Amino acid sequence: MTDLPALELRVRCAIDDVTLSTLHARAFGETPRLRAWSAQLERHSLSWVGAFEGTTMSGFANHAWDGSGHAFLLDVVVHPSRQRRGIGRALVADAVRQATDAGCSWLHADFAEDLTPFYRDTCGLTPTSAGLLRLHR
């Protein structure tokens, strides 16, 4: 038996910019830098979802869109100490549900090659060819 709190997904949850900036940096192995997440999400996102264990945010996913048929799954992050426990799968499944409910026909996701087993095998996304141009370093 575990003493860990149950996972709760909170759609369009209140965002603390420091908390999400820190989680994002840890998940991607980057140096933390403060981003204005809450303002960005309000302006550009169809929705977002936070994964909480008690009061602690252990995961997050952003669902941007074009206002019509295309949704884009961005910034799927799970704290390194909480990975491989189904949190990422739950976040992606919720993104699929929300995009479907919004009437989208497509859910796009870019991901690094080493994450293909997660997105393809665990979440059911089909890898596609796409173009990418890095604009800033």
N, C-alpha and C positions, 0 to 999 in steps of 0.2 A: 504494500500500500504506500502511496506517495502523499507527502504533505504539501505538494505544489497546488496552487489554486487552478481551477479549471480555466481553459482558454475561452476568452470572450472576444468576438469580433465586433467592433464598433464602427459602423458606417458613418462617414462624414463626422468623425469624432473631433473634438477640440484638439488642436495641435499646439504643443509647446515647441517652439522653434529650436530651443537648446536641446531638448530631449531627442527630437527627430534628427537633428544635425549630428548628434553624438551617435545615435543608433546607426544612421547611414554610414558614417565614417568607420565605425567598428565592423559593420557587415562587409564593407568593401575594402577594408584594410587601408584606409586613407587617414591622413591627418585631419582631425575635426576642424571644420570652419563653419561659422554660423551662417545659415541660409534663412531667408524669410519664407519658410515653408507655408505658413498659414495663408499669407497673402497670395502666394503663387497658386496654391491649390484652389482657393476661391475663384481666382481669375480664369484658370485654364482647365480645370478638371471636371469630368463628368461626375466623378466621385472619388473617394479614397476610403481605405479601411485600415484601422489599427487593430493589431492583435494584442490583447492585454491578458496578463496573468495577475489577477488582483489589480493593483494600481500601476503595475509596471508594464510599459509598452515593450513587447518582445518582438514585434514584427509590424510591417507596414507595407501597403501597396497603393500606388496612385493609378487612377484610371483617367487618362486624358482622352479627348475625342475631337472629332471634326465638327460636331454639332449635328451629325446625321448618321451615316451607316458604319463609320469606322471608329473603334475605340482602341486605345493604345495602353498597354500595360507597362508602367514605368516604376522604377525605384522599388522593386520587390526586395525587401530586406528582412532578415531575421537575425537577431543577435547571435553571434557565433556560439555562445554557450547554450542556445536553445535550438540550434539547427538539427535537422534529421529527426524531428518529433512531430511532423505533420503540420506545422504552423505555415510554412510556405505554401503547401498544397491547399490548405484552407483559405489562404489569402487569394490564391489564383482562382479557386473555385468560386469565391465570392465575387471576384472581378467578372468572371464569366456570367454569373447570375445577374449582376447589375447591368452589364452591357446588353445582355439579352432583354432584360426588363425595359431598358431604354430604347429598344427597337434597333439596336445595332446589328449589322449583318456580319461584321468581321471584328475580331480581336487580334491586334498585332502585338508582338512582343519581340524585342531584340534581346539577345543574350549571348554571352561568351560561349565558345565551343565547349568548354568543360562543364557547362550547365545544361547541355543538350539532354542528358539522361533525365534530369529533373523535369524540364519543360516538356520533352517529348513523351517519356515513359510514365512519369508520375502524373503530369497534368494534361496530357493528351494534345499538346500543340504540335502542329506539323511544321518542321523546319522548312524555310523557303529561302530563295535567293533574294538578296536585297542589296541596295547600294548604300555606301556610307562615305562621307567626306568629313574629315576632322577639320574644324574651322579655327579652333584655338588650342594651344597646348597647355 
